[in-house]
Amino acid sequence: MSDKKIAMPLPLPVRRAVEKFGNDLSLARRRRRFSQQSMAERIGISVSSLRRLEKGDPGISWGTIARALYVLGEINKLNDMLDTANDNIGLILMDEQLPQRIRKRKPATGAL
């Protein structure tokens, strides 16, 4: 048996989201008048890695994405991405598990 991982294709919505992020990152960089060289240096990556990031390469690490957001002054977007207080689906699922009624507990007998 081989230890190779079988690469699963990305679902189309995931691929589109990653590509959109790359395009948006490129636009944000250019609006700030950062060259690719300058942006790559600020993030701590090579220009070729920045190009991959801006093209929506799904193999780019989370750390690199976080540093890019930090350089652009947008790290708060990462903090808010899956904020549990705003996780509507998770909150609905939790609410469905709540008991219908809560009974008063009987005092333990035989306790000293």
C-alpha positions in Angstrom: 0.0 0.0 0.0 1.2 3.5 -0.8 1.1 6.5 1.5 0.3 8.9 -1.3 -2.7 11.0 -0.8 -5.4 11.0 -3.5 -6.0 14.5 -4.6 -9.7 15.2 -4.5 -10.9 17.8 -7.0 -12.2 21.0 -5.5 -15.9 21.5 -5.6 -16.8 24.3 -8.1 -18.0 26.7 -5.4 -14.7 26.3 -3.5 -12.6 26.8 -6.6 -14.6 29.9 -7.4 -14.3 31.3 -3.9 -10.5 30.8 -3.9 -10.1 32.4 -7.3 -12.3 35.3 -6.2 -10.2 35.8 -3.1 -7.0 35.8 -5.3 -8.5 38.4 -7.7 -9.7 40.5 -4.8 -6.3 40.3 -3.1 -4.7 41.5 -6.4 -7.1 44.4 -6.7 -6.6 45.4 -3.0 -2.8 45.3 -3.5 -3.0 47.5 -6.7 -5.4 50.0 -5.0 -2.8 50.4 -2.3 -0.2 50.9 -5.0 2.0 48.0 -3.8 4.0 46.3 -6.5 4.1 42.6 -6.5 7.7 42.7 -5.3 6.8 45.1 -2.4 3.8 43.0 -1.4 5.7 39.8 -1.5 8.5 41.2 0.7 6.0 42.5 3.2 4.3 39.1 3.4 7.6 37.3 3.5 7.1 35.2 0.3 8.5 35.1 -3.2 6.9 37.0 -6.1 6.0 33.7 -7.7 4.2 32.6 -4.5 2.3 35.9 -4.6 1.3 35.3 -8.2 0.0 31.9 -7.2 -1.9 33.5 -4.4 -3.4 36.1 -6.7 -4.4 33.4 -9.2 -6.3 31.5 -6.5 -4.0 28.6 -6.0 -5.6 26.4 -3.3 -2.2 25.1 -2.1 -1.2 28.4 -0.5 -0.9 28.1 3.3 -3.3 29.7 5.8 -0.3 31.5 7.3 0.5 33.2 4.0 -3.1 34.2 3.5 -3.2 35.6 7.1 0.0 37.6 6.5 -1.4 39.0 3.3 -4.5 40.2 5.0 -2.4 41.7 7.8 -0.3 43.6 5.3 -3.5 45.0 3.7 -4.9 46.0 7.1 -7.7 43.4 6.8 -6.7 40.8 9.4 -10.0 41.4 11.2 -11.8 39.7 8.2 -10.1 36.5 9.1 -11.0 36.9 12.8 -14.7 37.3 11.8 -14.9 34.6 9.2 -16.4 31.8 11.4 -17.3 33.8 14.5 -19.3 31.3 16.6 -21.7 34.1 17.9 -22.8 34.6 14.3 -22.9 31.0 13.2 -26.6 30.9 12.4 -26.6 27.2 11.3 -24.7 26.1 14.4 -27.0 28.1 16.7 -30.1 26.7 15.1 -28.8 23.1 15.5 -27.9 23.8 19.1 -31.4 25.2 19.8 -33.0 22.2 18.3 -31.2 20.1 20.9 -32.5 22.1 23.9 -34.9 20.3 26.2 -38.6 21.2 25.8 -38.9 21.8 29.5 -36.7 21.8 32.5 -37.8 20.1 35.7 -36.8 21.0 39.1 -34.4 18.5 40.6 -35.5 16.6 43.6 -33.3 17.0 46.7 -31.1 13.9 47.4 -32.4 11.8 50.2 -30.1 10.4 52.8 -27.6 13.1 52.5 -26.0 14.3 55.8 
